[in-house]
Amino acid sequence: MRRNGLILAVFALVATGLLMFTQHLTADRIAAQQRNELMRTLHELIPDASYNNDLYADCTQVHAPEALGSQSQQPIYRARLHGQPVALAIRTTAPDGYSGDIHLLVAIANSGTVLGARVLEHRETPGLGDKIDVRRSDWIESFANEQVQSATDPRWEVRRDGGAFDQFSGATITPRAVINAIQRTVVWANQQQAALFALPVTCQSNSPLQEEPAHE
């Protein structure tokens, strides 16, 4: 039994070592893929012709759990044209999804208009809640060119609750969570717009989707 235990321990150590080595070899590739996916999403939400700065590099991080739904710092990407503010793309979280956190990227023009939103990560039910993903349906595109008048704007609800946005058949919790997250993010961003554009660059360029622990 002692011999078998030693053999199992050796196999476990070898397997762990191989896993760590593989992760090390693929870390840069994964980071590059994440960056490319993020850039593709940013370009979808903010028209290229509307800014001339490096959108990915002009990034800051903020700790705003009530507005952005996470205790972690969230990245904000800033679009500028000849140095003048054009739009913000903010990573935000809906903590009340049916199956847990839903991470989104919300783009807001300097005028306060929503340019669009995309879901970055989720664990919602396939065939029901996953319709928030643009690869599954065009539902998330319905927020483009919308405005939020206030935190109590009655339009920002699903139609079942008297609002302007569709829910999914058999799945209302998920769209409610996304709508609420976008609404509070936009309200907060419009209130903090000047301050957000003035913050220094603080994001780590090699990890576009990484959330840093909040610093008190």
C-alpha positions in Angstrom: 0.0 0.0 0.0 2.9 2.4 0.8 4.4 1.7 -2.6 1.1 2.3 -4.4 0.7 5.5 -2.4 4.1 6.7 -3.5 3.3 5.8 -7.2 0.1 7.8 -7.0 1.9 10.7 -5.4 4.5 10.7 -8.2 1.9 10.6 -10.9 0.0 13.5 -9.2 3.2 15.6 -9.0 4.0 14.8 -12.7 0.5 15.7 -13.8 0.5 18.9 -11.8 3.9 19.9 -13.3 2.7 19.2 -16.8 -0.4 21.2 -16.3 1.5 24.2 -14.9 4.0 23.9 -17.8 1.2 23.9 -20.3 -0.4 26.9 -18.7 2.9 28.8 -18.8 3.3 28.0 -22.5 -0.2 29.0 -23.5 -0.6 32.1 -21.2 0.6 34.6 -23.8 -1.6 33.0 -26.5 -4.6 33.1 -24.2 -4.0 36.7 -23.3 -3.6 37.7 -27.0 -6.9 35.9 -27.8 -8.6 37.7 -24.9 -7.2 41.1 -26.1 -8.4 40.4 -29.7 -11.9 39.4 -28.5 -12.1 42.5 -26.4 -10.9 44.7 -29.2 -13.5 43.2 -31.6 -16.2 43.9 -29.1 -15.0 47.5 -28.5 -15.0 48.1 -32.3 -18.6 46.7 -32.5 -19.8 49.1 -29.9 -17.9 52.3 -30.7 -17.5 53.3 -34.4 -13.9 53.5 -35.4 -14.4 56.8 -37.2 -15.6 58.5 -34.1 -12.2 58.4 -32.2 -8.5 58.5 -33.0 -6.8 57.5 -29.7 -5.7 54.0 -28.7 -9.0 52.8 -27.2 -7.5 49.7 -25.6 -4.6 51.5 -24.0 -6.7 54.5 -22.7 -8.0 52.4 -19.9 -8.6 53.1 -16.2 -10.0 51.0 -13.4 -12.6 52.0 -10.8 -14.1 50.5 -7.7 -17.8 51.3 -7.7 -19.6 48.2 -6.5 -23.1 49.8 -6.2 -23.0 51.1 -9.8 -21.0 48.3 -11.5 -22.1 45.3 -9.4 -18.8 44.0 -8.4 -16.4 44.3 -5.4 -13.5 44.1 -7.9 -12.2 47.0 -9.8 -13.7 47.3 -13.3 -12.0 48.5 -16.4 -13.2 51.5 -18.4 -12.0 52.1 -21.9 -12.1 55.7 -23.1 -12.6 56.9 -26.7 -11.3 60.4 -27.6 -11.2 62.4 -30.8 -8.2 64.9 -30.9 -8.2 64.6 -27.1 -11.9 65.4 -26.6 -14.1 62.8 -24.9 -16.2 60.7 -27.2 -17.4 57.6 -25.4 -16.9 55.2 -22.5 -16.9 51.4 -22.6 -17.4 50.1 -19.1 -17.2 46.6 -17.8 -20.1 46.0 -15.4 -21.7 43.1 -13.7 -25.3 41.9 -13.2 -24.9 40.0 -9.9 -28.5 38.7 -10.0 -28.6 36.5 -13.1 -30.5 33.3 -12.9 -27.2 31.2 -12.7 -24.9 33.8 -11.2 -22.9 36.9 -12.3 -23.4 38.2 -15.8 -20.4 40.3 -17.0 -21.1 42.9 -19.7 -19.4 45.7 -21.6 -21.6 48.8 -22.0 -20.6 51.7 -24.3 -22.0 55.2 -23.6 -21.6 58.2 -25.9 -20.5 61.5 -24.4 -24.1 62.7 -25.1 -25.4 60.0 -22.6 -26.8 57.8 -25.3 -26.2 54.0 -25.0 -24.1 53.0 -28.0 -24.6 49.3 -27.3 -23.9 46.5 -24.9 -22.4 43.0 -25.1 -22.3 40.1 -22.7 -18.7 39.0 -22.0 -19.3 36.1 -19.6 -22.3 34.3 -18.2 -23.6 30.9 -17.0 -27.2 31.3 -18.0 -29.3 28.3 -19.1 -28.7 27.2 -22.7 -31.7 27.7 -24.9 -33.3 30.2 -22.4 -31.2 32.7 -20.6 -28.3 32.4 -23.0 -30.3 34.5 -25.5 -28.5 37.5 -23.9 -25.4 36.5 -25.9 -25.2 38.1 -29.3 -24.2 34.8 -30.8 -27.5 33.3 -29.7 -29.9 36.2 -30.5 -30.0 39.9 -31.4 -31.8 40.8 -28.1 -28.8 42.5 -26.6 -28.7 44.8 -29.7 -32.0 46.4 -28.6 -30.1 48.8 -26.2 -28.3 50.6 -29.0 -29.3 54.3 -29.3 -31.4 54.2 -26.1 -31.2 56.8 -23.3 -31.7 56.5 -19.6 -33.5 59.4 -18.1 -33.0 58.4 -14.4 -32.5 55.5 -12.1 -36.3 55.1 -12.0 -36.9 55.5 -15.7 -39.9 53.2 -16.2 -38.9 52.2 -19.8 -35.9 50.2 -18.4 -37.9 47.2 -17.5 -39.1 44.1 -19.4 -42.5 44.4 -21.1 -44.1 42.1 -18.5 -43.2 44.8 -15.9 -44.4 47.7 -18.0 -41.1 48.5 -19.6 -39.9 48.8 -23.2 -37.7 45.7 -23.5 -38.7 42.1 -24.4 -38.3 39.3 -22.1 -37.6 35.6 -23.1 -40.3 33.0 -23.1 -39.7 31.0 -19.9 -36.8 33.2 -18.8 -37.5 36.6 -17.2 -34.9 36.8 -14.5 -32.0 36.9 -16.9 -33.2 39.9 -19.0 -34.3 41.8 -15.9 -30.8 41.4 -14.5 -29.1 42.6 -17.7 -31.5 45.6 -18.1 -31.0 46.7 -14.5 -27.2 46.4 -14.8 -27.1 48.5 -18.0 -29.4 51.1 -16.5 -27.5 51.7 -13.3 -24.2 51.7 -15.2 -25.4 54.3 -17.6 -26.8 56.5 -14.9 -23.6 56.3 -12.9 -21.4 56.9 -16.0 -23.3 60.0 -17.0 -23.0 61.4 -13.5 -19.3 60.7 -13.3 -18.4 61.3 -17.0 -15.9 64.2 -16.6 -14.2 62.5 -13.6 -13.9 59.2 -15.5 -12.2 60.8 -18.5 -9.7 62.6 -16.1 -8.5 59.4 -14.3 -5.0 58.2 -15.0 -4.4 55.0 -17.0 -4.2 52.1 -14.6 -5.1 48.9 -16.6 -2.6 46.1 -17.2 -2.2 45.9 -20.9 -1.4 42.2 -21.0 -4.7 41.1 -19.4 -7.7 42.9 -21.0 -10.5 41.1 -19.1 -8.7 40.8 -15.7 -10.4 42.3 -12.7 -8.0 43.6 -10.0 -8.9 43.3 -6.3 -10.3 46.5 -4.9 -7.9 48.7 -2.9 -9.5 50.6 0.0 
